[in-house]
Amino acid sequence: MKNIKMLFVIVLLTSFGISSCAENNSTEPIENQEIISDLTKDTIFNMPVEEISENESESMIFMREEEKLARDVYINLYERYGIKVFNNISKSEQTHMDAIKYLLEKYSIDDPVETDVKGVFKNQELQILYNQLIEQGKIT
């Protein structure tokens, strides 16, 4: 359990730090996105496998959709307003989604994002939150 918690921190901080280093005013894809993804995947799959609790498993499932929610909201805001920073943030959120996906794969946990449809979530609380955030984004 100690390693899985450390892995969460390392992967999310590393992927956030690397992906957020991209030029803030660029609308081009982050050039190193594939390299970041490969490094993240290698890091996860090279860590020792350990027993995880049902709570940890459920937390990973929730985090996968939570990162998707953030990505989808920023994609929507970028499409609506064309503000470049929203595009960059959505790419960082995609990096976080990928990291959690690799953890799900490593521990043979079903991915709640089987088909990645923007704005569609299995977790109904996240679905409601997404809908609320999109409505707020339309007026502010």
N, C-alpha and C positions, 0 to 999 in steps of 0.2 A: 504494500500500500504506500509506503514511503516513496518508492521510485515513481509510481504513477502520479502522485501529487507533484513531485519535482519535475516530471516530464511535462505535465500541463503547464507549469510555470515557464520552463525553458522554451517549449515549443511556441507558446503564445507570445512571450516576450520577444523571442528571436524573430518569429515571423512578422510581428507587428513592427519591430525595430527596423528590420531590413526593408519591408515593403513601404513603410512610411518615409523612408529615405528618398523615395522617388520625388522628382521635381514637382512641387505643389501645383504649378500652373500648367502641367502637361495634361492633354487629353489622350495622349498615346498610351497604349498598354505599358505597364511596367516591364521593361526589357528583361529583367531578371526573374520574372514571375515563375517561369518553368524551373529555373535553377533553384529558386527559393522552395518551390514545391518539392523538388527532388531532395534537397538538403533536409527539409522537414521530414519527409517520408523516411529517408535513410536514418535520421536521428531516432525516430520512433521505432522503426523495425530493428535497430541495433541495440535498443535498451532491453534489459532482461524482462521476460514475461513473469508476472507475478499474479497471485490470486487477487481478484478484485471483488468487492462486495456488490450486492444487488443495488445498493444506493449509489455506488460509484458508476455502475453500468447505466443506471437511470440518469445520472448527472451528465454522462457523456452524450446520451441520446438527446437530452434537453438542450445541452450546449450546441449540438450540431444544428438544431432547428433555430435556436436563439441567434446564432451567428448568421444563419440564412435570413432570419427576419431583419437583422441589421443591414445585411447586404441588399436585400430586396427593397427596403425603405430608401436607402441611399441611391440605388438605381432609379427608383421612381422619382426621387427629388431631382436627380441629374437630368432625367428625361423631361421633367416638367420645367425646370428653371435653367438648365444648361450651365450651372455653376460647377466649374472643373473640380473643386475640392470634393464634391459629392461623388464624382467618378473615381477619384483616387481612394476615397474611404471605402467605396464598395469593393475595390480590388483588395484592400487590406482585409476586409471582412471575408472575402473569398479565400484568402490565404488561411484565415482562422478556420473556416469551414473545412478546407482541405486537411488541416492538421487533425481536426476531430474525426474526420472520415478515416484517416489512417489509423487512429486509435481504435475506432470501431472495427476496422478490418483486422487489426492485430489481435483483438480480443474476440473476434467472431460474433460481434453484436450486430443485430439487424439495423441497417441505416434507415432512419425515418425519412430521409430525402432520397427515396428510391428514384423518383422522377422529379427533376429539379424544375418545377413550374413556379415562376415568379408569383409571389403572393398567396401560395397555397401551402398550408401547414397541417400536419396530423394533429399536433397539440392544439386543442381548441382555444386555450388561453392565449397562446401565441397568435393564433388566427385573429382573435378579437383585438389583441394589442396591435397587430399589423394594420387591421382595418381602421382602428382609431388613429394611429400615427399617419396613415395616408390621408385621412380626412383632415387632420390638423395641418398637414403639409400643404394642403390645398388653400388654406386661408392665412397661413403665417409663413 
